[in-house]
Amino acid sequence: MNPVLAAGQLIVSVALCLAILLQSRGSGLGGTFGGDSAVYRSRRGIERRLWQFTIVLIVLFSLFSLTSYLLNTGTAA
């Protein structure tokens, strides 16, 4: 495996885990710090940016994984 590709995948995976853990299930980021909202609302501000950043990280992780697979299929184990 290419060491640069492996390092990139590792960095993206750690960032993806952190981004997912920062998102509080059901209540949004505001509920993490004591805010309570029983009404459905859309994501705004930092919650929206965190959501978009998570999607970008998922795409990057998928691309790293696919590239790693394609580069390693031609080599014998």
Backbone as ProteinMPNN parsed JSONL, in Angstrom:
{"seq_chain_A": "MNPVLAAGQLIVSVALCLAILLQSRGSGLGGTFGGDSAVYRSRRGIERRLWQFTIVLIVLFSLFSLTSYLLNTGTAA", "coords_chain_A": {"N_chain_A": [[0.845, -1.182, 0.0], [0.473, 2.208, -0.741], [2.286, 4.549, 1.104], [1.636, 7.281, 1.404], [-1.008, 7.375, 0.6], [-2.132, 5.704, 2.531], [-1.622, 7.195, 4.869], [-3.146, 9.486, 4.329], [-5.707, 8.367, 4.26], [-5.922, 7.523, 6.897], [-5.825, 9.972, 8.315], [-8.126, 11.239, 7.315], [-10.052, 9.425, 8.214], [-9.898, 9.664, 11.026], [-10.642, 12.364, 11.318], [-13.229, 12.159, 10.304], [-14.468, 10.51, 12.199], [-14.362, 12.213, 14.444], [-15.948, 14.342, 13.513], [-18.422, 13.091, 13.277], [-18.9, 12.364, 15.925], [-19.184, 14.863, 17.081], [-21.673, 15.632, 16.336], [-24.723, 15.783, 17.787], [-27.132, 13.392, 18.424], [-30.367, 13.779, 17.217], [-30.875, 16.188, 18.668], [-29.183, 18.146, 17.775], [-26.315, 20.376, 17.57], [-26.671, 22.408, 19.417], [-28.022, 21.259, 21.566], [-26.062, 19.877, 22.839], [-24.713, 21.598, 24.492], [-26.514, 22.286, 26.463], [-28.813, 23.508, 25.474], [-32.268, 23.081, 24.714], [-34.549, 21.681, 22.502], [-37.659, 20.912, 21.491], [-38.951, 21.043, 19.155], [-38.956, 20.39, 15.675], [-36.352, 21.565, 13.663], [-34.433, 23.235, 11.129], [-30.972, 22.745, 10.19], [-28.62, 25.161, 11.136], [-26.054, 27.653, 10.802], [-23.171, 26.722, 12.536], [-23.863, 24.051, 12.843], [-24.855, 23.33, 10.357], [-22.579, 23.699, 8.75], [-20.895, 21.786, 9.901], [-22.309, 19.481, 9.257], [-22.113, 19.56, 6.43], [-19.316, 19.405, 6.193], [-18.918, 16.853, 7.214], [-20.101, 15.307, 5.207], [-18.358, 15.87, 3.081], [-16.03, 14.709, 4.104], [-16.84, 12.019, 4.159], [-17.056, 11.488, 1.423], [-14.379, 11.911, 0.651], [-13.116, 9.869, 2.159], [-14.256, 7.628, 0.977], [-13.227, 7.885, -1.621], [-10.442, 7.639, -1.118], [-10.424, 4.993, -0.162], [-11.407, 3.549, -2.379], [-9.441, 4.171, -4.314], [-7.199, 3.056, -3.078], [-7.931, 0.361, -3.12], [-8.111, -0.104, -5.904], [-5.455, 0.327, -6.696], [-4.176, -1.731, -5.39], [-5.196, -4.104, -6.401], [-3.914, -5.02, -8.631], [-1.488, -5.934, -7.734], [0.361, -8.702, -6.423], [-0.316, -10.566, -3.471]], "CA_chain_A": [[0.0, 0.0, 0.0], [1.18, 3.478, -0.833], [2.268, 5.17, 2.441], [0.943, 8.576, 1.368], [-2.429, 7.047, 0.534], [-2.507, 5.17, 3.848], [-1.636, 8.306, 5.825], [-4.307, 10.309, 4.002], [-6.909, 7.664, 4.685], [-5.935, 7.549, 8.357], [-6.175, 11.332, 8.747], [-9.534, 11.468, 6.979], [-10.897, 8.59, 9.073], [-9.933, 10.271, 12.362], [-11.458, 13.577, 11.21], [-14.616, 11.734, 10.116], [-14.957, 10.063, 13.518], [-14.577, 13.401, 15.282], [-17.087, 15.098, 12.987], [-19.643, 12.36, 13.619], [-19.104, 12.442, 17.373], [-19.607, 16.217, 17.44], [-23.089, 15.797, 16.036], [-25.561, 15.181, 18.812], [-28.245, 12.736, 17.756], [-31.714, 14.243, 17.471], [-31.037, 17.525, 19.219], [-28.294, 19.099, 17.135], [-25.159, 20.813, 18.332], [-27.123, 23.259, 20.512], [-28.397, 20.426, 22.696], [-24.861, 19.397, 23.5], [-24.301, 22.581, 25.488], [-27.589, 22.628, 27.38], [-30.021, 23.998, 24.819], [-33.248, 22.027, 24.497], [-35.522, 22.052, 21.496], [-38.561, 19.809, 21.206], [-39.533, 21.308, 17.854], [-38.045, 20.139, 14.565], [-35.846, 22.767, 12.998], [-33.367, 22.946, 10.177], [-29.62, 23.034, 10.669], [-28.157, 26.51, 10.819], [-24.76, 28.049, 11.337], [-22.095, 25.744, 12.665], [-24.427, 22.716, 12.646], [-24.928, 23.099, 8.917], [-21.205, 23.555, 8.256], [-20.407, 20.496, 10.382], [-22.991, 18.48, 8.434], [-21.496, 19.596, 5.106], [-17.954, 18.926, 6.361], [-19.013, 15.409, 7.375], [-20.363, 14.744, 3.884], [-17.104, 15.965, 2.329], [-15.126, 13.688, 4.645], [-17.317, 10.711, 3.706], [-16.669, 11.358, 0.012], [-12.921, 11.742, 0.618], [-12.78, 8.545, 2.664], [-14.638, 6.669, -0.064], [-12.257, 7.992, -2.716], [-9.192, 7.038, -0.653], [-10.604, 3.546, -0.093], [-11.521, 3.037, -3.744], [-8.121, 4.289, -4.934], [-6.342, 2.054, -2.459], [-8.352, -0.94, -3.642], [-7.744, -0.21, -7.315], [-4.005, 0.238, -6.819], [-3.688, -2.986, -4.812], [-5.747, -5.274, -7.062], [-2.956, -5.498, -9.624], [-0.284, -6.491, -7.094], [0.171, -10.003, -5.755], [-0.159, -10.457, -2.018]], "C_chain_A": [[0.887, 1.241, 0.0], [1.132, 4.179, 0.533], [1.563, 6.528, 2.475], [-0.563, 8.358, 1.359], [-2.929, 6.527, 1.884], [-2.586, 6.281, 4.895], [-2.841, 9.216, 5.583], [-5.598, 9.669, 4.465], [-7.028, 7.661, 6.212], [-6.361, 8.917, 8.886], [-7.649, 11.621, 8.49], [-10.448, 10.647, 7.889], [-10.999, 9.15, 10.492], [-10.801, 11.534, 12.348], [-12.932, 13.226, 11.046], [-15.22, 11.251, 11.435], [-15.242, 11.247, 14.426], [-15.789, 14.205, 14.82], [-18.402, 14.409, 13.329], [-19.925, 12.454, 15.116], [-19.545, 13.836, 17.827], [-21.089, 16.455, 17.179], [-23.908, 15.046, 17.064], [-26.821, 14.638, 18.164], [-29.581, 13.329, 18.197], [-31.82, 15.681, 17.939], [-30.132, 18.56, 18.577], [-27.173, 19.527, 18.056], [-25.56, 21.693, 19.513], [-27.494, 22.469, 21.751], [-27.208, 19.901, 23.465], [-24.463, 20.319, 24.644], [-25.456, 23.069, 26.356], [-28.834, 23.179, 26.743], [-30.967, 22.855, 24.548], [-34.283, 22.513, 23.499], [-36.375, 20.831, 21.169], [-39.175, 19.94, 19.819], [-38.495, 21.009, 16.774], [-37.631, 21.46, 13.941], [-34.723, 22.367, 12.061], [-32.017, 23.303, 10.788], [-29.227, 24.446, 10.23], [-26.779, 26.725, 11.407], [-23.754, 26.924, 11.356], [-22.611, 24.315, 12.491], [-24.469, 22.359, 11.171], [-23.534, 22.893, 8.326], [-20.601, 22.217, 8.681], [-21.027, 19.358, 9.581], [-22.355, 18.41, 7.049], [-20.065, 19.069, 5.153], [-17.927, 17.403, 6.511], [-19.254, 14.731, 6.031], [-19.108, 14.778, 3.024], [-16.118, 14.906, 2.801], [-15.544, 12.281, 4.223], [-16.914, 10.469, 2.257], [-15.164, 11.142, -0.101], [-12.501, 10.351, 1.095], [-13.118, 7.468, 1.633], [-13.655, 6.694, -1.227], [-10.908, 7.385, -2.337], [-9.298, 5.509, -0.652], [-10.665, 2.928, -1.484], [-10.181, 3.084, -4.469], [-7.157, 3.255, -4.38], [-6.669, 0.661, -2.985], [-7.904, -1.125, -5.076], [-6.241, -0.331, -7.519], [-3.471, -1.099, -6.32], [-4.235, -4.227, -5.505], [-4.768, -5.849, -8.09], [-1.732, -6.13, -9.027], [-0.598, -7.809, -6.42], [0.456, -9.854, -4.264], [0.941, -11.3, -1.493]], "O_chain_A": [[1.918, 1.29, 0.67], [0.044, 4.384, 1.072], [0.954, 6.878, 3.485], [-1.305, 9.073, 2.033], [-4.026, 6.875, 2.321], [-3.507, 6.306, 5.711], [-3.482, 9.663, 6.534], [-6.48, 10.342, 4.998], [-8.13, 7.784, 6.748], [-7.173, 9.001, 9.807], [-8.338, 12.179, 9.344], [-11.508, 11.126, 8.293], [-12.072, 9.115, 11.094], [-11.601, 11.749, 13.258], [-13.796, 13.916, 11.588], [-16.371, 11.564, 11.74], [-16.268, 11.272, 15.106], [-16.565, 14.693, 15.642], [-19.39, 15.076, 13.637], [-21.078, 12.609, 15.52], [-20.211, 13.967, 18.853], [-21.684, 17.375, 17.74], [-23.8, 13.827, 17.196], [-27.502, 15.355, 17.431], [-29.889, 13.379, 19.388], [-32.808, 16.342, 17.617], [-30.307, 19.755, 18.82], [-27.098, 19.082, 19.201], [-24.851, 21.72, 20.518], [-27.305, 22.946, 22.87], [-27.338, 19.519, 24.628], [-23.933, 19.86, 25.656], [-25.381, 24.157, 26.925], [-29.85, 23.309, 27.426], [-30.527, 21.764, 24.187], [-34.825, 23.611, 23.628], [-35.877, 19.84, 20.635], [-39.857, 19.023, 19.361], [-37.315, 21.327, 16.925], [-38.452, 22.351, 13.722], [-34.139, 21.291, 12.191], [-31.93, 24.052, 11.76], [-29.476, 24.855, 9.096], [-26.385, 26.072, 12.373], [-23.51, 26.261, 10.348], [-21.864, 23.45, 12.034], [-24.16, 21.233, 10.781], [-23.336, 22.008, 7.494], [-19.878, 21.587, 7.909], [-20.35, 18.38, 9.262], [-22.087, 17.318, 6.546], [-19.643, 18.357, 4.242], [-17.025, 16.741, 5.998], [-18.666, 13.686, 5.753], [-18.822, 13.816, 2.311], [-15.445, 14.275, 1.986], [-14.687, 11.438, 3.957], [-16.482, 9.372, 1.904], [-14.717, 10.284, -0.863], [-11.626, 9.727, 0.494], [-12.36, 6.517, 1.443], [-13.29, 5.645, -1.759], [-10.295, 6.69, -3.147], [-8.377, 4.817, -1.085], [-10.043, 1.896, -1.735], [-9.823, 2.135, -5.165], [-6.387, 2.65, -5.126], [-5.764, -0.127, -3.262], [-7.377, -2.178, -5.435], [-5.8, -1.029, -8.432], [-2.423, -1.554, -6.779], [-3.767, -5.327, -5.212], [-4.803, -7.046, -8.378], [-0.989, -6.808, -9.737], [-1.699, -8.007, -5.905], [1.351, -9.113, -3.857], [1.19, -11.31, -0.287]]}, "name": "protein", "num_of_chains": 1, "seq": "MNPVLAAGQLIVSVALCLAILLQSRGSGLGGTFGGDSAVYRSRRGIERRLWQFTIVLIVLFSLFSLTSYLLNTGTAA"}
